[in-house]
Amino acid sequence: MTDKTMNTVDSSPVDATKRTLLKGGVAAAVITLAPGITLRTVEAAVTGPATQAKRWGMLIDATAPEGVWDLAVEACKAEQGWGSDHNKSGKANAATDPQWIRKVSIKNPKTGAKASLPVMCQHCANPPCVDVCPTGASMKREDGIVLVDKHICIGCRYCMMACPYSARSFVHEPVEMQKPHMPRGKGTVEGCTMCVHRVDKGQQPACVEALNKAGSDAIMFGDLNDPKSDISRAVSKYVTQRIRADLGVEPGVHYRGI
Amino acid sequence: MRSASRILSLTILGFAIVIMGLGSGLSAAPAQAGEVPLPNPAKAFKGEQCVEPIDVMRRDHFEFLKHQRDETLREGIRGKKYSLNACIDCHAVTSPDIAGGKLRTLKPFCAECHSYAAVSIDCFECHSGAVQPGIGSEIGKQSALPPNHEQLKADKALITLLKGHLDPTSPQGGTGQ
């Protein structure tokens, strides 16, 4: 043991010299490269960080024709790349396959009144999924968008149990050819991101854009903190409600007509 | 007597073990030499200059990526210098192991060194790493090779290979679009 220790001590100056040499080499490379060759820089404008000045939210008009929600679901699938996960034998499994957004039909048993509405992550101000996450993967951005940091998600699914809206899904099957903006992987939890990659570019979420293109404004997206935004005006004009408002989680998604 | 014979047998056994050890050592030594080839990652598509000098990239690329992934995802800062998509822009290559050599992805480029250094972490359990519209897909429409690439010291065979990648009409080229 002593001999080994001695050897280690003896070899350390050699390592140090090596390291210095390496460092010198790197420094020289920087100097010689810097004046001659221009860096390949595609300097896109840096945007962000997200701040609390904004609070992204949605207003969903549940009185809209039922068919538009199918359109919204399909737009979400196409944008984010979910909905075509298959197991080894090439089959989908309705019980376990991810559902970022789903169409829910409701009926008042007393009056018989029916409504249909999309339910997805409600982007709560006090998200229970974030409270329970043991690794900090479940997180809320400063602008109110609730996300899963899949880099550190361990797939424990606590957030799925905590979510009152069943808005999160676990990826059970291997995923291939993910969208560049939406990495997905087996063993992690995922859910509606409010199309954060589009929002950061100043665009609308995919579901909203698809409905707009189809001539419907059944889902409205915008900044709830800005009193002049369309969504703020609409929220102040119409009677809206949030699902399970009694829980105090303060969802960012408002509904009309339910 | 009994103990003496036991000692004898143990000694013989010991010798046998030593000899076996020596034998296996001798036979293993030449087999190991040159078994693991040095990594030889493909040249970048857009020229010689990466976002940082090559030495820095070799040593710290994961730091750049890890730091920036947190900024992007958690803070919403976008458009900064380092990104996995920018890696794909230049370094996505084909490999016979992936989609029969018909898909350009980052995987073989990264694996070249990662397998040599026994690095098991990679990004491709979630990130596709493949050339997709908008990412690396402009290769094929315009030459990604530097204008003076013929004079560069790059291997002629490599240049031919790269040209094959760049030519959308060739069996390898233009597959990512």
Interface residues (C-beta under 8 A of the other chain):
Chain A: G25 V26 A29 V30 L33 I37 T38 L39 R40 T41 V42 A44 A45 V46 T47 G48 P49 A50 M139 R141 E142 D143 L147 D149 K150 H151 V175 E176 M177 Q178 K179 P180 P183 R184 G185 K186 T188 V196 D200 K201
Chain B: K46 G47 E48 Q49 C50 V51 P53 I54 D55 V56 R59 R69 D70 E71 L73 R74 E75 G76 I77 R78 G79 K80 K81 N85 A86 I88 C123 E125 C126 H127 S128 A130 Q132 G134 I135
